[in-house]
C-alpha cells in the first residue's frame, strides 16, 4: 500500500477534478483508518501538493451549508511529475 500522500497524488494523476470530499470518498476503502485522513489533514495535504505545483486549484464553490469547497486538478506537467516519481 502506498503512503496516503502518494495515493492522493496518484488519484489526481488520472486527470480528475476533485475536492477533498471526493478524494476521501475515492480513498476511504484503504485509508479511512489513517489519522491523516481527517478533513484538516487532507486539506493540508492538498494545499501542500498545490504549493509544490503538482496540483492546482481549478475552481471554488459553496456547499449546501455555505462552506467553501475548493476543487483541484493536476495540470499535465504535474501529472508527468507525479507519474515519474510514484510508480504503480
PDB file with one MODEL, atoms N, CA, C and O in Angstrom:
MODEL        1
ATOM      1  N   UNK A   1       0.847  -1.171   0.000  1.00  0.00           N
ATOM      2  CA  UNK A   1       0.000   0.000   0.000  1.00  0.00           C
ATOM      3  C   UNK A   1       0.899   1.243   0.000  1.00  0.00           C
ATOM      4  O   UNK A   1       1.886   1.319   0.732  1.00  0.00           O
ATOM      5  N   UNK A   2       0.534   2.194  -0.826  1.00  0.00           N
ATOM      6  CA  UNK A   2       1.269   3.457  -0.909  1.00  0.00           C
ATOM      7  C   UNK A   2       0.976   4.328   0.315  1.00  0.00           C
ATOM      8  O   UNK A   2      -0.077   4.189   0.937  1.00  0.00           O
ATOM      9  N   UNK A   3       1.906   5.225   0.661  1.00  0.00           N
ATOM     10  CA  UNK A   3       1.587   6.228   1.680  1.00  0.00           C
ATOM     11  C   UNK A   3       0.393   7.071   1.215  1.00  0.00           C
ATOM     12  O   UNK A   3       0.187   7.242   0.013  1.00  0.00           O
ATOM     13  N   UNK A   4      -0.377   7.589   2.147  1.00  0.00           N
ATOM     14  CA  UNK A   4      -1.587   8.340   1.822  1.00  0.00           C
ATOM     15  C   UNK A   4      -1.304   9.493   0.870  1.00  0.00           C
ATOM     16  O   UNK A   4      -2.042   9.682  -0.097  1.00  0.00           O
ATOM     17  N   UNK A   5      -0.253  10.268   1.119  1.00  0.00           N
ATOM     18  CA  UNK A   5       0.038  11.408   0.237  1.00  0.00           C
ATOM     19  C   UNK A   5       0.322  10.946  -1.189  1.00  0.00           C
ATOM     20  O   UNK A   5      -0.061  11.624  -2.143  1.00  0.00           O
ATOM     21  N   UNK A   6       0.983   9.813  -1.346  1.00  0.00           N
ATOM     22  CA  UNK A   6       1.229   9.274  -2.685  1.00  0.00           C
ATOM     23  C   UNK A   6      -0.095   8.874  -3.344  1.00  0.00           C
ATOM     24  O   UNK A   6      -0.303   9.128  -4.530  1.00  0.00           O
ATOM     25  N   UNK A   7      -0.983   8.249  -2.574  1.00  0.00           N
ATOM     26  CA  UNK A   7      -2.279   7.829  -3.114  1.00  0.00           C
ATOM     27  C   UNK A   7      -3.094   9.043  -3.560  1.00  0.00           C
ATOM     28  O   UNK A   7      -3.778   8.994  -4.582  1.00  0.00           O
ATOM     29  N   UNK A   8      -3.019  10.120  -2.798  1.00  0.00           N
ATOM     30  CA  UNK A   8      -3.725  11.350  -3.181  1.00  0.00           C
ATOM     31  C   UNK A   8      -3.196  11.854  -4.520  1.00  0.00           C
ATOM     32  O   UNK A   8      -3.972  12.166  -5.423  1.00  0.00           O
ATOM     33  N   UNK A   9      -1.884  11.931  -4.644  1.00  0.00           N
ATOM     34  CA  UNK A   9      -1.289  12.416  -5.891  1.00  0.00           C
ATOM     35  C   UNK A   9      -1.617  11.508  -7.064  1.00  0.00           C
ATOM     36  O   UNK A   9      -1.941  11.993  -8.148  1.00  0.00           O
ATOM     37  N   UNK A  10      -1.537  10.197  -6.863  1.00  0.00           N
ATOM     38  CA  UNK A  10      -1.866   9.270  -7.952  1.00  0.00           C
ATOM     39  C   UNK A  10      -3.335   9.392  -8.356  1.00  0.00           C
ATOM     40  O   UNK A  10      -3.673   9.198  -9.524  1.00  0.00           O
ATOM     41  N   UNK A  11      -4.197   9.707  -7.415  1.00  0.00           N
ATOM     42  CA  UNK A  11      -5.608   9.935  -7.738  1.00  0.00           C
ATOM     43  C   UNK A  11      -5.725  11.088  -8.728  1.00  0.00           C
ATOM     44  O   UNK A  11      -6.457  10.985  -9.712  1.00  0.00           O
ATOM     45  N   UNK A  12      -5.018  12.175  -8.481  1.00  0.00           N
ATOM     46  CA  UNK A  12      -5.081  13.329  -9.373  1.00  0.00           C
ATOM     47  C   UNK A  12      -4.350  13.079 -10.683  1.00  0.00           C
ATOM     48  O   UNK A  12      -4.649  13.734 -11.682  1.00  0.00           O
ATOM     49  N   UNK A  13      -3.405  12.154 -10.706  1.00  0.00           N
ATOM     50  CA  UNK A  13      -2.674  11.845 -11.934  1.00  0.00           C
ATOM     51  C   UNK A  13      -3.574  11.214 -12.993  1.00  0.00           C
ATOM     52  O   UNK A  13      -3.186  11.116 -14.157  1.00  0.00           O
ATOM     53  N   UNK A  14      -4.761  10.791 -12.601  1.00  0.00           N
ATOM     54  CA  UNK A  14      -5.706  10.238 -13.573  1.00  0.00           C
ATOM     55  C   UNK A  14      -6.421  11.339 -14.351  1.00  0.00           C
ATOM     56  O   UNK A  14      -7.186  11.054 -15.272  1.00  0.00           O
ATOM     57  N   UNK A  15      -6.171  12.603 -13.980  1.00  0.00           N
ATOM     58  CA  UNK A  15      -6.765  13.721 -14.713  1.00  0.00           C
ATOM     59  C   UNK A  15      -8.090  14.218 -14.161  1.00  0.00           C
ATOM     60  O   UNK A  15      -8.736  15.063 -14.781  1.00  0.00           O
ATOM     61  N   UNK A  16      -8.503  13.715 -13.017  1.00  0.00           N
ATOM     62  CA  UNK A  16      -9.795  14.122 -12.449  1.00  0.00           C
ATOM     63  C   UNK A  16      -9.714  15.508 -11.802  1.00  0.00           C
ATOM     64  O   UNK A  16      -8.641  15.969 -11.413  1.00  0.00           O
ATOM     65  N   UNK A  17     -10.858  16.146 -11.699  1.00  0.00           N
ATOM     66  CA  UNK A  17     -11.014  17.338 -10.875  1.00  0.00           C
ATOM     67  C   UNK A  17     -11.779  16.897  -9.639  1.00  0.00           C
ATOM     68  O   UNK A  17     -12.805  16.227  -9.754  1.00  0.00           O
ATOM     69  N   UNK A  18     -11.296  17.264  -8.458  1.00  0.00           N
ATOM     70  CA  UNK A  18     -11.927  16.769  -7.242  1.00  0.00           C
ATOM     71  C   UNK A  18     -11.695  17.717  -6.079  1.00  0.00           C
ATOM     72  O   UNK A  18     -10.710  18.454  -6.041  1.00  0.00           O
ATOM     73  N   UNK A  19     -12.616  17.681  -5.136  1.00  0.00           N
ATOM     74  CA  UNK A  19     -12.460  18.392  -3.872  1.00  0.00           C
ATOM     75  C   UNK A  19     -12.008  17.381  -2.819  1.00  0.00           C
ATOM     76  O   UNK A  19     -11.918  16.184  -3.093  1.00  0.00           O
ATOM     77  N   UNK A  20     -11.728  17.871  -1.623  1.00  0.00           N
ATOM     78  CA  UNK A  20     -11.286  16.987  -0.547  1.00  0.00           C
ATOM     79  C   UNK A  20     -12.253  15.836  -0.329  1.00  0.00           C
ATOM     80  O   UNK A  20     -11.830  14.686  -0.205  1.00  0.00           O
ATOM     81  N   UNK A  21     -13.537  16.129  -0.280  1.00  0.00           N
ATOM     82  CA  UNK A  21     -14.533  15.080  -0.029  1.00  0.00           C
ATOM     83  C   UNK A  21     -14.511  14.016  -1.125  1.00  0.00           C
ATOM     84  O   UNK A  21     -14.693  12.832  -0.842  1.00  0.00           O
ATOM     85  N   UNK A  22     -14.291  14.427  -2.369  1.00  0.00           N
ATOM     86  CA  UNK A  22     -14.201  13.465  -3.471  1.00  0.00           C
ATOM     87  C   UNK A  22     -12.994  12.548  -3.287  1.00  0.00           C
ATOM     88  O   UNK A  22     -13.086  11.339  -3.498  1.00  0.00           O
ATOM     89  N   UNK A  23     -11.867  13.131  -2.893  1.00  0.00           N
ATOM     90  CA  UNK A  23     -10.645  12.348  -2.675  1.00  0.00           C
ATOM     91  C   UNK A  23     -10.865  11.369  -1.524  1.00  0.00           C
ATOM     92  O   UNK A  23     -10.492  10.199  -1.617  1.00  0.00           O
ATOM     93  N   UNK A  24     -11.468  11.847  -0.447  1.00  0.00           N
ATOM     94  CA  UNK A  24     -11.730  10.972   0.693  1.00  0.00           C
ATOM     95  C   UNK A  24     -12.664   9.827   0.300  1.00  0.00           C
ATOM     96  O   UNK A  24     -12.460   8.688   0.720  1.00  0.00           O
ATOM     97  N   UNK A  25     -13.664  10.117  -0.484  1.00  0.00           N
ATOM     98  CA  UNK A  25     -14.591   9.066  -0.922  1.00  0.00           C
ATOM     99  C   UNK A  25     -13.857   8.019  -1.765  1.00  0.00           C
ATOM    100  O   UNK A  25     -14.086   6.819  -1.611  1.00  0.00           O
ATOM    101  N   UNK A  26     -12.985   8.475  -2.645  1.00  0.00           N
ATOM    102  CA  UNK A  26     -12.266   7.560  -3.525  1.00  0.00           C
ATOM    103  C   UNK A  26     -11.264   6.690  -2.770  1.00  0.00           C
ATOM    104  O   UNK A  26     -11.011   5.551  -3.162  1.00  0.00           O
ATOM    105  N   UNK A  27     -10.699   7.217  -1.698  1.00  0.00           N
ATOM    106  CA  UNK A  27      -9.634   6.502  -0.988  1.00  0.00           C
ATOM    107  C   UNK A  27     -10.066   5.867   0.331  1.00  0.00           C
ATOM    108  O   UNK A  27      -9.253   5.236   1.007  1.00  0.00           O
ATOM    109  N   UNK A  28     -11.327   6.026   0.703  1.00  0.00           N
ATOM    110  CA  UNK A  28     -11.751   5.598   2.043  1.00  0.00           C
ATOM    111  C   UNK A  28     -11.620   4.104   2.291  1.00  0.00           C
ATOM    112  O   UNK A  28     -11.379   3.696   3.427  1.00  0.00           O
ATOM    113  N   UNK A  29     -11.767   3.298   1.287  1.00  0.00           N
ATOM    114  CA  UNK A  29     -11.681   1.847   1.496  1.00  0.00           C
ATOM    115  C   UNK A  29     -10.318   1.436   2.053  1.00  0.00           C
ATOM    116  O   UNK A  29     -10.231   0.533   2.886  1.00  0.00           O
ATOM    117  N   UNK A  30      -9.262   2.092   1.596  1.00  0.00           N
ATOM    118  CA  UNK A  30      -7.917   1.720   2.024  1.00  0.00           C
ATOM    119  C   UNK A  30      -7.339   2.617   3.118  1.00  0.00           C
ATOM    120  O   UNK A  30      -6.477   2.179   3.880  1.00  0.00           O
ATOM    121  N   UNK A  31      -7.798   3.855   3.204  1.00  0.00           N
ATOM    122  CA  UNK A  31      -7.110   4.827   4.058  1.00  0.00           C
ATOM    123  C   UNK A  31      -7.964   5.456   5.161  1.00  0.00           C
ATOM    124  O   UNK A  31      -7.452   6.279   5.920  1.00  0.00           O
ATOM    125  N   UNK A  32      -9.215   5.107   5.275  1.00  0.00           N
ATOM    126  CA  UNK A  32     -10.092   5.786   6.244  1.00  0.00           C
ATOM    127  C   UNK A  32      -9.629   5.629   7.687  1.00  0.00           C
ATOM    128  O   UNK A  32      -9.987   6.449   8.533  1.00  0.00           O
ATOM    129  N   UNK A  33      -8.859   4.621   7.986  1.00  0.00           N
ATOM    130  CA  UNK A  33      -8.359   4.420   9.344  1.00  0.00           C
ATOM    131  C   UNK A  33      -7.117   5.234   9.674  1.00  0.00           C
ATOM    132  O   UNK A  33      -6.685   5.259  10.826  1.00  0.00           O
ATOM    133  N   UNK A  34      -6.542   5.895   8.689  1.00  0.00           N
ATOM    134  CA  UNK A  34      -5.335   6.690   8.910  1.00  0.00           C
ATOM    135  C   UNK A  34      -5.692   7.987   9.636  1.00  0.00           C
ATOM    136  O   UNK A  34      -6.722   8.599   9.355  1.00  0.00           O
ATOM    137  N   UNK A  35      -4.854   8.392  10.549  1.00  0.00           N
ATOM    138  CA  UNK A  35      -5.064   9.649  11.275  1.00  0.00           C
ATOM    139  C   UNK A  35      -5.055  10.837  10.314  1.00  0.00           C
ATOM    140  O   UNK A  35      -5.804  11.794  10.509  1.00  0.00           O
ATOM    141  N   UNK A  36      -4.225  10.786   9.290  1.00  0.00           N
ATOM    142  CA  UNK A  36      -4.099  11.881   8.324  1.00  0.00           C
ATOM    143  C   UNK A  36      -5.269  11.936   7.346  1.00  0.00           C
ATOM    144  O   UNK A  36      -5.283  12.793   6.462  1.00  0.00           O
ATOM    145  N   UNK A  37      -6.246  11.047   7.483  1.00  0.00           N
ATOM    146  CA  UNK A  37      -7.405  11.021   6.590  1.00  0.00           C
ATOM    147  C   UNK A  37      -8.484  12.015   7.029  1.00  0.00           C
ATOM    148  O   UNK A  37      -9.474  12.204   6.322  1.00  0.00           O
ATOM    149  N   UNK A  38      -8.302  12.641   8.176  1.00  0.00           N
ATOM    150  CA  UNK A  38      -9.282  13.613   8.677  1.00  0.00           C
ATOM    151  C   UNK A  38      -9.275  14.859   7.798  1.00  0.00           C
ATOM    152  O   UNK A  38      -8.297  15.145   7.106  1.00  0.00           O
ATOM    153  N   UNK A  39     -10.388  15.595   7.839  1.00  0.00           N
ATOM    154  CA  UNK A  39     -10.578  16.743   6.950  1.00  0.00           C
ATOM    155  C   UNK A  39      -9.420  17.733   6.976  1.00  0.00           C
ATOM    156  O   UNK A  39      -8.900  18.102   5.922  1.00  0.00           O
ATOM    157  N   UNK A  40      -9.011  18.165   8.157  1.00  0.00           N
ATOM    158  CA  UNK A  40      -7.972  19.184   8.266  1.00  0.00           C
ATOM    159  C   UNK A  40      -6.655  18.696   7.664  1.00  0.00           C
ATOM    160  O   UNK A  40      -6.000  19.435   6.928  1.00  0.00           O
ATOM    161  N   UNK A  41      -6.269  17.478   7.966  1.00  0.00           N
ATOM    162  CA  UNK A  41      -5.020  16.942   7.455  1.00  0.00           C
ATOM    163  C   UNK A  41      -5.077  16.727   5.943  1.00  0.00           C
ATOM    164  O   UNK A  41      -4.085  16.935   5.244  1.00  0.00           O
ATOM    165  N   UNK A  42      -6.230  16.313   5.446  1.00  0.00           N
ATOM    166  CA  UNK A  42      -6.386  16.151   3.997  1.00  0.00           C
ATOM    167  C   UNK A  42      -6.312  17.506   3.296  1.00  0.00           C
ATOM    168  O   UNK A  42      -5.690  17.627   2.241  1.00  0.00           O
ATOM    169  N   UNK A  43      -6.945  18.527   3.882  1.00  0.00           N
ATOM    170  CA  UNK A  43      -6.845  19.874   3.316  1.00  0.00           C
ATOM    171  C   UNK A  43      -5.391  20.327   3.266  1.00  0.00           C
ATOM    172  O   UNK A  43      -4.956  20.917   2.277  1.00  0.00           O
ATOM    173  N   UNK A  44      -4.642  20.053   4.326  1.00  0.00           N
ATOM    174  CA  UNK A  44      -3.226  20.425   4.358  1.00  0.00           C
ATOM    175  C   UNK A  44      -2.436  19.687   3.282  1.00  0.00           C
ATOM    176  O   UNK A  44      -1.574  20.278   2.632  1.00  0.00           O
ATOM    177  N   UNK A  45      -2.719  18.415   3.092  1.00  0.00           N
ATOM    178  CA  UNK A  45      -2.020  17.633   2.065  1.00  0.00           C
ATOM    179  C   UNK A  45      -2.311  18.190   0.676  1.00  0.00           C
ATOM    180  O   UNK A  45      -1.407  18.287  -0.155  1.00  0.00           O
ATOM    181  N   UNK A  46      -3.567  18.556   0.418  1.00  0.00           N
ATOM    182  CA  UNK A  46      -3.928  19.118  -0.875  1.00  0.00           C
ATOM    183  C   UNK A  46      -3.285  20.480  -1.097  1.00  0.00           C
ATOM    184  O   UNK A  46      -2.806  20.774  -2.192  1.00  0.00           O
ATOM    185  N   UNK A  47      -3.274  21.310  -0.060  1.00  0.00           N
ATOM    186  CA  UNK A  47      -2.643  22.626  -0.191  1.00  0.00           C
ATOM    187  C   UNK A  47      -1.137  22.499  -0.387  1.00  0.00           C
ATOM    188  O   UNK A  47      -0.542  23.279  -1.129  1.00  0.00           O
ATOM    189  N   UNK A  48      -0.522  21.530   0.266  1.00  0.00           N
ATOM    190  CA  UNK A  48       0.911  21.300   0.089  1.00  0.00           C
ATOM    191  C   UNK A  48       1.205  20.856  -1.340  1.00  0.00           C
ATOM    192  O   UNK A  48       2.149  21.346  -1.959  1.00  0.00           O
ATOM    193  N   UNK A  49       0.411  19.942  -1.862  1.00  0.00           N
ATOM    194  CA  UNK A  49       0.598  19.491  -3.248  1.00  0.00           C
ATOM    195  C   UNK A  49       0.415  20.652  -4.221  1.00  0.00           C
ATOM    196  O   UNK A  49       1.132  20.751  -5.217  1.00  0.00           O
ATOM    197  N   UNK A  50      -0.550  21.533  -3.931  1.00  0.00           N
ATOM    198  CA  UNK A  50      -0.757  22.710  -4.782  1.00  0.00           C
ATOM    199  C   UNK A  50       0.421  23.673  -4.665  1.00  0.00           C
ATOM    200  O   UNK A  50       0.859  24.233  -5.670  1.00  0.00           O
ATOM    201  N   UNK A  51       0.935  23.872  -3.467  1.00  0.00           N
ATOM    202  CA  UNK A  51       2.093  24.752  -3.261  1.00  0.00           C
ATOM    203  C   UNK A  51       3.322  24.237  -3.996  1.00  0.00           C
ATOM    204  O   UNK A  51       4.157  25.019  -4.448  1.00  0.00           O
ATOM    205  N   UNK A  52       3.426  22.924  -4.111  1.00  0.00           N
ATOM    206  CA  UNK A  52       4.555  22.316  -4.806  1.00  0.00           C
ATOM    207  C   UNK A  52       4.339  22.214  -6.313  1.00  0.00           C
ATOM    208  O   UNK A  52       5.210  21.718  -7.028  1.00  0.00           O
ATOM    209  N   UNK A  53       3.194  22.676  -6.800  1.00  0.00           N
ATOM    210  CA  UNK A  53       2.936  22.703  -8.234  1.00  0.00           C
ATOM    211  C   UNK A  53       2.505  21.387  -8.842  1.00  0.00           C
ATOM    212  O   UNK A  53       2.459  21.259 -10.066  1.00  0.00           O
ATOM    213  N   UNK A  54       2.188  20.400  -8.008  1.00  0.00           N
ATOM    214  CA  UNK A  54       1.768  19.105  -8.544  1.00  0.00           C
ATOM    215  C   UNK A  54       0.285  19.100  -8.914  1.00  0.00           C
ATOM    216  O   UNK A  54      -0.122  18.442  -9.871  1.00  0.00           O
ATOM    217  N   UNK A  55      -0.508  19.831  -8.155  1.00  0.00           N
ATOM    218  CA  UNK A  55      -1.919  20.044  -8.477  1.00  0.00           C
ATOM    219  C   UNK A  55      -2.181  21.541  -8.386  1.00  0.00           C
ATOM    220  O   UNK A  55      -1.345  22.294  -7.887  1.00  0.00           O
ATOM    221  N   UNK A  56      -3.340  21.966  -8.868  1.00  0.00           N
ATOM    222  CA  UNK A  56      -3.692  23.375  -8.795  1.00  0.00           C
ATOM    223  C   UNK A  56      -5.172  23.519  -8.477  1.00  0.00           C
ATOM    224  O   UNK A  56      -5.975  22.634  -8.771  1.00  0.00           O
ATOM    225  N   UNK A  57      -5.517  24.649  -7.873  1.00  0.00           N
ATOM    226  CA  UNK A  57      -6.930  24.934  -7.631  1.00  0.00           C
ATOM    227  C   UNK A  57      -7.589  25.184  -8.976  1.00  0.00           C
ATOM    228  O   UNK A  57      -7.095  25.979  -9.776  1.00  0.00           O
ATOM    229  N   UNK A  58      -8.695  24.514  -9.226  1.00  0.00           N
ATOM    230  CA  UNK A  58      -9.381  24.668 -10.509  1.00  0.00           C
ATOM    231  C   UNK A  58     -10.644  25.513 -10.394  1.00  0.00           C
ATOM    232  O   UNK A  58     -11.029  26.201 -11.339  1.00  0.00           O
ATOM    233  N   UNK A  59     -11.285  25.456  -9.231  1.00  0.00           N
ATOM    234  CA  UNK A  59     -12.478  26.278  -9.002  1.00  0.00           C
ATOM    235  C   UNK A  59     -12.847  26.207  -7.529  1.00  0.00           C
ATOM    236  O   UNK A  59     -12.348  25.363  -6.785  1.00  0.00           O
ATOM    237  N   UNK A  60     -13.724  27.104  -7.129  1.00  0.00           N
ATOM    238  CA  UNK A  60     -14.266  27.087  -5.773  1.00  0.00           C
ATOM    239  C   UNK A  60     -15.781  27.129  -5.860  1.00  0.00           C
ATOM    240  O   UNK A  60     -16.351  27.608  -6.840  1.00  0.00           O
ATOM    241  N   UNK A  61     -16.417  26.623  -4.829  1.00  0.00           N
ATOM    242  CA  UNK A  61     -17.876  26.560  -4.792  1.00  0.00           C
ATOM    243  C   UNK A  61     -18.297  26.628  -3.330  1.00  0.00           C
ATOM    244  O   UNK A  61     -17.457  26.592  -2.431  1.00  0.00           O
ATOM    245  N   UNK A  62     -19.579  26.725  -3.104  1.00  0.00           N
ATOM    246  CA  UNK A  62     -20.138  26.651  -1.760  1.00  0.00           C
ATOM    247  C   UNK A  62     -21.005  25.409  -1.670  1.00  0.00           C
ATOM    248  O   UNK A  62     -21.761  25.103  -2.592  1.00  0.00           O
ATOM    249  N   UNK A  63     -20.896  24.688  -0.551  1.00  0.00           N
ATOM    250  CA  UNK A  63     -21.766  23.532  -0.369  1.00  0.00           C
ATOM    251  C   UNK A  63     -23.126  23.993   0.137  1.00  0.00           C
ATOM    252  O   UNK A  63     -23.375  25.191   0.274  1.00  0.00           O
ATOM    253  N   UNK A  64     -23.993  23.046   0.411  1.00  0.00           N
ATOM    254  CA  UNK A  64     -25.365  23.375   0.832  1.00  0.00           C
ATOM    255  C   UNK A  64     -25.427  24.090   2.179  1.00  0.00           C
ATOM    256  O   UNK A  64     -26.439  24.707   2.510  1.00  0.00           O
ATOM    257  N   UNK A  65     -24.342  24.008   2.960  1.00  0.00           N
ATOM    258  CA  UNK A  65     -24.293  24.696   4.250  1.00  0.00           C
ATOM    259  C   UNK A  65     -23.565  26.030   4.168  1.00  0.00           C
ATOM    260  O   UNK A  65     -23.386  26.709   5.179  1.00  0.00           O
ATOM    261  N   UNK A  66     -23.143  26.405   2.958  1.00  0.00           N
ATOM    262  CA  UNK A  66     -22.438  27.661   2.774  1.00  0.00           C
ATOM    263  C   UNK A  66     -20.943  27.594   3.039  1.00  0.00           C
ATOM    264  O   UNK A  66     -20.282  28.629   3.124  1.00  0.00           O
ATOM    265  N   UNK A  67     -20.400  26.381   3.170  1.00  0.00           N
ATOM    266  CA  UNK A  67     -18.963  26.202   3.387  1.00  0.00           C
ATOM    267  C   UNK A  67     -18.226  26.230   2.054  1.00  0.00           C
ATOM    268  O   UNK A  67     -18.728  25.734   1.045  1.00  0.00           O
ATOM    269  N   UNK A  68     -17.042  26.810   2.060  1.00  0.00           N
ATOM    270  CA  UNK A  68     -16.211  26.876   0.867  1.00  0.00           C
ATOM    271  C   UNK A  68     -15.699  25.486   0.503  1.00  0.00           C
ATOM    272  O   UNK A  68     -15.226  24.747   1.366  1.00  0.00           O
ATOM    273  N   UNK A  69     -15.796  25.136  -0.775  1.00  0.00           N
ATOM    274  CA  UNK A  69     -15.292  23.866  -1.289  1.00  0.00           C
ATOM    275  C   UNK A  69     -14.302  24.200  -2.404  1.00  0.00           C
ATOM    276  O   UNK A  69     -14.653  24.851  -3.388  1.00  0.00           O
ATOM    277  N   UNK A  70     -13.073  23.749  -2.235  1.00  0.00           N
ATOM    278  CA  UNK A  70     -12.024  24.005  -3.220  1.00  0.00           C
ATOM    279  C   UNK A  70     -11.810  22.749  -4.054  1.00  0.00           C
ATOM    280  O   UNK A  70     -11.620  21.655  -3.522  1.00  0.00           O
ATOM    281  N   UNK A  71     -11.845  22.925  -5.358  1.00  0.00           N
ATOM    282  CA  UNK A  71     -11.594  21.825  -6.287  1.00  0.00           C
ATOM    283  C   UNK A  71     -10.182  21.956  -6.845  1.00  0.00           C
ATOM    284  O   UNK A  71      -9.686  23.057  -7.083  1.00  0.00           O
ATOM    285  N   UNK A  72      -9.553  20.813  -7.046  1.00  0.00           N
ATOM    286  CA  UNK A  72      -8.187  20.758  -7.556  1.00  0.00           C
ATOM    287  C   UNK A  72      -8.142  19.867  -8.785  1.00  0.00           C
ATOM    288  O   UNK A  72      -9.019  19.032  -9.005  1.00  0.00           O
ATOM    289  N   UNK A  73      -7.106  20.064  -9.572  1.00  0.00           N
ATOM    290  CA  UNK A  73      -6.798  19.170 -10.691  1.00  0.00           C
ATOM    291  C   UNK A  73      -5.299  19.217 -10.905  1.00  0.00           C
ATOM    292  O   UNK A  73      -4.635  20.162 -10.479  1.00  0.00           O
ATOM    293  N   UNK A  74      -4.772  18.217 -11.551  1.00  0.00           N
ATOM    294  CA  UNK A  74      -3.344  18.180 -11.860  1.00  0.00           C
ATOM    295  C   UNK A  74      -3.153  18.622 -13.306  1.00  0.00           C
ATOM    296  O   UNK A  74      -3.739  18.028 -14.211  1.00  0.00           O
ATOM    297  N   UNK A  75      -2.342  19.655 -13.538  1.00  0.00           N
ATOM    298  CA  UNK A  75      -2.019  20.017 -14.919  1.00  0.00           C
ATOM    299  C   UNK A  75      -1.128  18.928 -15.525  1.00  0.00           C
ATOM    300  O   UNK A  75      -0.600  18.087 -14.797  1.00  0.00           O
ATOM    301  N   UNK A  76      -0.959  18.936 -16.819  1.00  0.00           N
ATOM    302  CA  UNK A  76      -0.192  17.867 -17.466  1.00  0.00           C
ATOM    303  C   UNK A  76       1.225  17.750 -16.923  1.00  0.00           C
ATOM    304  O   UNK A  76       1.721  16.638 -16.743  1.00  0.00           O
ATOM    305  N   UNK A  77       1.885  18.868 -16.659  1.00  0.00           N
ATOM    306  CA  UNK A  77       3.244  18.758 -16.115  1.00  0.00           C
ATOM    307  C   UNK A  77       3.234  18.186 -14.698  1.00  0.00           C
ATOM    308  O   UNK A  77       4.186  17.517 -14.297  1.00  0.00           O
ATOM    309  N   UNK A  78       2.164  18.441 -13.934  1.00  0.00           N
ATOM    310  CA  UNK A  78       2.014  17.824 -12.619  1.00  0.00           C
ATOM    311  C   UNK A  78       1.787  16.328 -12.732  1.00  0.00           C
ATOM    312  O   UNK A  78       2.352  15.549 -11.966  1.00  0.00           O
ATOM    313  N   UNK A  79       0.959  15.929 -13.687  1.00  0.00           N
ATOM    314  CA  UNK A  79       0.709  14.500 -13.928  1.00  0.00           C
ATOM    315  C   UNK A  79       2.010  13.804 -14.308  1.00  0.00           C
ATOM    316  O   UNK A  79       2.311  12.719 -13.812  1.00  0.00           O
ATOM    317  N   UNK A  80       2.774  14.434 -15.191  1.00  0.00           N
ATOM    318  CA  UNK A  80       4.047  13.840 -15.615  1.00  0.00           C
ATOM    319  C   UNK A  80       4.998  13.689 -14.432  1.00  0.00           C
ATOM    320  O   UNK A  80       5.653  12.657 -14.288  1.00  0.00           O
ATOM    321  N   UNK A  81       5.076  14.719 -13.583  1.00  0.00           N
ATOM    322  CA  UNK A  81       5.962  14.657 -12.412  1.00  0.00           C
ATOM    323  C   UNK A  81       5.509  13.576 -11.435  1.00  0.00           C
ATOM    324  O   UNK A  81       6.328  12.802 -10.938  1.00  0.00           O
ATOM    325  N   UNK A  82       4.217  13.523 -11.161  1.00  0.00           N
ATOM    326  CA  UNK A  82       3.681  12.510 -10.245  1.00  0.00           C
ATOM    327  C   UNK A  82       4.006  11.114 -10.763  1.00  0.00           C
ATOM    328  O   UNK A  82       4.502  10.270 -10.017  1.00  0.00           O
ATOM    329  N   UNK A  83       3.728  10.875 -12.033  1.00  0.00           N
ATOM    330  CA  UNK A  83       3.948   9.540 -12.601  1.00  0.00           C
ATOM    331  C   UNK A  83       5.426   9.179 -12.709  1.00  0.00           C
ATOM    332  O   UNK A  83       5.775   7.999 -12.691  1.00  0.00           O
ATOM    333  N   UNK A  84       6.293  10.177 -12.819  1.00  0.00           N
ATOM    334  CA  UNK A  84       7.723   9.856 -12.887  1.00  0.00           C
ATOM    335  C   UNK A  84       8.296   9.486 -11.525  1.00  0.00           C
ATOM    336  O   UNK A  84       9.265   8.729 -11.449  1.00  0.00           O
ATOM    337  N   UNK A  85       7.714  10.008 -10.450  1.00  0.00           N
ATOM    338  CA  UNK A  85       8.221   9.734  -9.097  1.00  0.00           C
ATOM    339  C   UNK A  85       7.468   8.634  -8.374  1.00  0.00           C
ATOM    340  O   UNK A  85       8.043   7.935  -7.540  1.00  0.00           O
ATOM    341  N   UNK A  86       6.198   8.474  -8.681  1.00  0.00           N
ATOM    342  CA  UNK A  86       5.387   7.469  -7.982  1.00  0.00           C
ATOM    343  C   UNK A  86       4.935   6.429  -8.997  1.00  0.00           C
ATOM    344  O   UNK A  86       4.050   6.686  -9.814  1.00  0.00           O
ATOM    345  N   UNK A  87       5.528   5.292  -8.940  1.00  0.00           N
ATOM    346  CA  UNK A  87       5.210   4.201  -9.871  1.00  0.00           C
ATOM    347  C   UNK A  87       4.037   3.380  -9.320  1.00  0.00           C
ATOM    348  O   UNK A  87       3.845   3.272  -8.109  1.00  0.00           O
ATOM    349  N   UNK A  88       3.277   2.820 -10.227  1.00  0.00           N
ATOM    350  CA  UNK A  88       2.150   1.956  -9.814  1.00  0.00           C
ATOM    351  C   UNK A  88       2.632   0.649  -9.269  1.00  0.00           C
ATOM    352  O   UNK A  88       1.823  -0.192  -8.878  1.00  0.00           O
TER     353      UNK A  88
ENDMDL
END
